[in-house]
Amino acid sequence: MKLNLEGKVVLITGSGKGIGKEIAKSLAEEGANIILNDVDPISLTQAEEELKSTFPVGVFKALGSMAEERDAERMFAAIEQEFGVLDILINNAAILIDKRFMEMNLMEWRRIFCNNLDSIFLASQQAVKLMKRDREPVILNAGSFGGLIPAIGYSAYNASKAAIANLTRTMAAELNPLGIRVAGYIPGVVLTDIIKPMLEHEPQRLIGQIPLGRLADPRDIANAVAFLASGKAAYVNGTMMEITGGKLCTQNTGR
Ligand SMILES: NC(=O)c1ccc[n+]([C@@H]2O[C@H](COP(=O)([O-])OP(=O)(O)OC[C@H]3O[C@@H](n4cnc5c(N)ncnc54)[C@H](O)[C@@H]3O)[C@@H](O)[C@H]2O)c1
């Protein structure tokens, strides 16, 4: 299937590493110009070098926290100057703190909520201003299976991801009249830094919950996100696509 993403301008938040970087590669492979963003300058520069040396597309680097208003404004001003337009925003950035509810302090609780939700709020508000109806703009938000069925030890993260799924629906209904399609995706278990605490606790149990019997490869997520970002998914709106290997499809897997 041809996704027709050549020449599109795409921003992926938190794309210095992990799933975000893989999404960037997948979209660059389809010919889209890529704006990488991360708070971590080292991984951001590595991702930039990797993409530039592999794909003949524009690669632009936006260093800063998308959850900080001044950073977001500065980065979007630079994006506007460089491209003048934004076609696809992928709100991928998130953090997780591995602490039970009673062990977490208010600062940690707020850190997760502010990071995971403010980043979507700020990036999306800024992005809408650069989106043009006739270029079929899209915003995609990263949720989590923890937002559907919470896992013990990650209350703030789970709740923030449930909020993101809910927000995705309101954003769709409010932004569709502007010509902007909004949807989201729920990645399966991918061995990245964010998931390490969960895997360290009980790796076999986690894999045993997946009917396909394996963890997700970042590419599994990136391929599905590329489809969602394309016009081929034009009628996928206001919903979260599960890319989890069927992790939540039954109560037990027979494995
Ligand atoms: N890995 C999994 O198994 C899994 C499962 C379900 C959902 N997810 C979701 O997928 C997304 C990507 O996760 P990942 O596994 O690649 O995580 P990761 O920790 O490997 O990468 C996340 C990146 O986002 C960056 N980041 C965080 N907050 C930021 C901010 N405010 N501004 C800019 N950059 C920021 C981090 O520096 C990091 O480079 C997240 O939304 C996560 O919740 C991951």
The ligand as an ORCA input file, in Angstrom:
! r2SCAN-3c Opt
* xyz 0 1
  N       7.504      0.981     25.430
  C       6.305      0.481     25.648
  O       6.155     -0.724     25.884
  C       5.088      1.370     25.647
  C       3.863      0.783     25.918
  C       2.715      1.561     25.903
  C       2.824      2.923     25.592
  N       4.031      3.472     25.337
  C       4.079      4.906     25.000
  O       4.809      5.097     23.806
  C       5.457      6.382     23.841
  C       6.943      6.236     23.569
  O       7.488      5.449     24.619
  P       8.931      4.780     24.537
  O       8.755      3.403     24.999
  O       9.572      5.037     23.226
  O       9.657      5.622     25.689
  P      11.184      6.121     25.839
  O      11.342      6.476     27.264
  O      12.121      5.139     25.217
  O      11.205      7.430     24.928
  C      10.456      8.571     25.261
  C      11.225      9.791     24.808
  O      10.417     10.947     25.081
  C      11.263     11.973     25.594
  N      10.434     12.914     26.344
  C       9.704     12.674     27.474
  N       9.069     13.785     27.846
  C       9.373     14.752     26.935
  C       8.988     16.112     26.778
  N       8.205     16.724     27.664
  N       9.457     16.786     25.708
  C      10.270     16.196     24.825
  N      10.677     14.906     24.915
  C      10.222     14.204     25.974
  C      12.279     11.235     26.437
  O      13.434     12.007     26.654
  C      12.536      9.995     25.580
  O      13.590     10.196     24.651
  C       5.116      6.973     25.218
  O       3.984      7.796     25.090
  C       4.762      5.759     26.048
  O       3.909      6.056     27.126
  C       5.174      2.724     25.364
*
